[in-house]
Amino acid sequence: IAQYMATVARNGLRQKAVPTAKAVPQPAAKAHQ
């Protein structure tokens, strides 16, 4: 998982993947609620 997140983070920084960045916190926020 750590390697996956690291890869996604690198790809996100390169591609500036805004939808991915927004898609991750939403489920996390719902899970906390």
MIRONU-429156 format. One line per field, with one value per atom (N, C-alpha, C): residue number from 1; residue in one letter; chain; atom name; x negated, y, z negated. Coordinates in pm, 1 decimal. Example, Ala and Ser with C-alpha at 12.3 -4.5 7.8 and 13.67 -1.06 7.14 Angstrom:
<rs>
pos = (1 / 1 / 1 / 2 / 2 / 2)
code = (A / A / A / S / S / S)
unit = (A / A / A / A / A / A)
site = (N / CA / C / N / CA / C)
c1 = (-1319.0 / -1230.0 / -1320.0 / -1285.0 / -1367.0 / -1290.0)
c2 = (-569.0 / -450.0 / -330.0 / -225.0 / -106.0 / 3.0)
c3 = (-780.0 / -780.0 / -780.0 / -708.0 / -714.0 / -787.0)
</rs>
This chain:
<rs>
pos = (1 / 1 / 1 / 2 / 2 / 2 / 3 / 3 / 3 / 4 / 4 / 4 / 5 / 5 / 5 / 6 / 6 / 6 / 7 / 7 / 7 / 8 / 8 / 8 / 9 / 9 / 9 / 10 / 10 / 10 / 11 / 11 / 11 / 12 / 12 / 12 / 13 / 13 / 13 / 14 / 14 / 14 / 15 / 15 / 15 / 16 / 16 / 16 / 17 / 17 / 17 / 18 / 18 / 18 / 19 / 19 / 19 / 20 / 20 / 20 / 21 / 21 / 21 / 22 / 22 / 22 / 23 / 23 / 23 / 24 / 24 / 24 / 25 / 25 / 25 / 26 / 26 / 26 / 27 / 27 / 27 / 28 / 28 / 28 / 29 / 29 / 29 / 30 / 30 / 30 / 31 / 31 / 31 / 32 / 32 / 32 / 33 / 33 / 33)
code = (I / I / I / A / A / A / Q / Q / Q / Y / Y / Y / M / M / M / A / A / A / T / T / T / V / V / V / A / A / A / R / R / R / N / N / N / G / G / G / L / L / L / R / R / R / Q / Q / Q / K / K / K / A / A / A / V / V / V / P / P / P / T / T / T / A / A / A / K / K / K / A / A / A / V / V / V / P / P / P / Q / Q / Q / P / P / P / A / A / A / A / A / A / K / K / K / A / A / A / H / H / H / Q / Q / Q)
unit = (A / A / A / A / A / A / A / A / A / A / A / A / A / A / A / A / A / A / A / A / A / A / A / A / A / A / A / A / A / A / A / A / A / A / A / A / A / A / A / A / A / A / A / A / A / A / A / A / A / A / A / A / A / A / A / A / A / A / A / A / A / A / A / A / A / A / A / A / A / A / A / A / A / A / A / A / A / A / A / A / A / A / A / A / A / A / A / A / A / A / A / A / A / A / A / A / A / A / A)
site = (N / CA / C / N / CA / C / N / CA / C / N / CA / C / N / CA / C / N / CA / C / N / CA / C / N / CA / C / N / CA / C / N / CA / C / N / CA / C / N / CA / C / N / CA / C / N / CA / C / N / CA / C / N / CA / C / N / CA / C / N / CA / C / N / CA / C / N / CA / C / N / CA / C / N / CA / C / N / CA / C / N / CA / C / N / CA / C / N / CA / C / N / CA / C / N / CA / C / N / CA / C / N / CA / C / N / CA / C / N / CA / C / N / CA / C)
c1 = (-85.0 / 0.0 / -88.3 / -192.1 / -282.5 / -344.1 / -385.5 / -445.2 / -341.2 / -217.7 / -109.6 / -83.2 / -74.1 / -48.1 / -162.5 / -285.8 / -402.4 / -396.4 / -359.0 / -348.7 / -238.4 / -125.5 / -13.0 / -52.0 / -124.0 / -166.9 / -259.2 / -352.1 / -444.9 / -369.2 / -280.2 / -201.8 / -112.7 / -58.3 / 29.5 / -46.1 / -170.1 / -248.8 / -284.2 / -311.7 / -348.7 / -227.9 / -118.9 / 0.0 / 92.3 / 61.0 / 148.8 / 290.3 / 301.9 / 430.8 / 522.6 / 595.8 / 686.4 / 803.2 / 866.5 / 979.3 / 938.6 / 819.1 / 772.4 / 755.5 / 697.8 / 674.2 / 806.7 / 909.1 / 1039.8 / 1113.3 / 1090.4 / 1163.2 / 1116.9 / 991.8 / 938.8 / 993.8 / 989.7 / 1034.7 / 1184.1 / 1265.1 / 1410.1 / 1450.1 / 1408.2 / 1442.4 / 1384.3 / 1265.7 / 1202.2 / 1287.3 / 1335.3 / 1417.5 / 1547.5 / 1606.1 / 1730.9 / 1706.6 / 1591.0 / 1558.0 / 1544.7 / 1487.3 / 1470.4 / 1605.8 / 1694.7 / 1826.2 / 1906.8)
c2 = (-120.2 / 0.0 / 125.0 / 123.1 / 238.7 / 266.6 / 161.0 / 178.3 / 233.0 / 182.8 / 228.8 / 377.6 / 416.6 / 556.6 / 644.0 / 594.3 / 670.4 / 691.1 / 585.6 / 594.8 / 691.7 / 681.5 / 771.0 / 915.2 / 934.7 / 1069.8 / 1126.9 / 1044.9 / 1091.9 / 1121.8 / 1031.4 / 1051.8 / 1173.9 / 1192.0 / 1305.3 / 1436.3 / 1437.9 / 1560.5 / 1590.0 / 1483.9 / 1503.3 / 1544.5 / 1471.6 / 1495.9 / 1599.6 / 1635.1 / 1725.3 / 1668.6 / 1542.4 / 1473.0 / 1527.0 / 1632.6 / 1692.7 / 1599.9 / 1536.1 / 1446.3 / 1335.4 / 1280.3 / 1173.5 / 1227.9 / 1346.4 / 1406.9 / 1431.9 / 1470.7 / 1498.0 / 1368.1 / 1266.0 / 1140.3 / 1066.1 / 1085.2 / 1011.3 / 1063.3 / 1195.4 / 1244.8 / 1224.8 / 1225.6 / 1214.9 / 1083.9 / 967.9 / 841.2 / 836.5 / 892.5 / 892.7 / 974.1 / 1089.3 / 1174.8 / 1103.2 / 1034.2 / 961.9 / 847.5 / 784.2 / 671.7 / 721.0 / 840.9 / 895.4 / 932.5 / 980.2 / 1019.3 / 894.4)
c3 = (0.0 / 0.0 / 0.0 / -79.8 / -87.3 / 49.6 / 117.4 / 250.1 / 347.0 / 334.5 / 422.2 / 399.9 / 273.6 / 241.2 / 290.3 / 274.5 / 319.7 / 470.7 / 541.8 / 687.6 / 727.4 / 659.8 / 689.0 / 659.5 / 549.9 / 512.3 / 619.8 / 666.6 / 770.5 / 898.7 / 937.0 / 1059.1 / 1043.1 / 924.0 / 897.3 / 911.5 / 861.5 / 870.4 / 1015.7 / 1090.6 / 1231.2 / 1313.6 / 1295.6 / 1377.8 / 1313.5 / 1187.5 / 1112.2 / 1113.9 / 1070.5 / 1074.6 / 965.4 / 995.8 / 898.3 / 865.4 / 965.3 / 934.5 / 838.3 / 855.1 / 766.7 / 626.0 / 614.5 / 484.0 / 413.2 / 489.4 / 429.1 / 398.1 / 478.2 / 461.8 / 336.7 / 297.3 / 181.9 / 49.5 / 23.1 / -108.0 / -133.1 / -30.7 / -50.2 / -117.3 / -64.5 / -131.6 / -272.3 / -290.7 / -422.5 / -519.8 / -473.9 / -559.2 / -595.4 / -497.8 / -523.1 / -621.0 / -609.4 / -697.2 / -840.9 / -858.3 / -993.0 / -1052.6 / -967.6 / -1017.7 / -1051.5)
</rs>
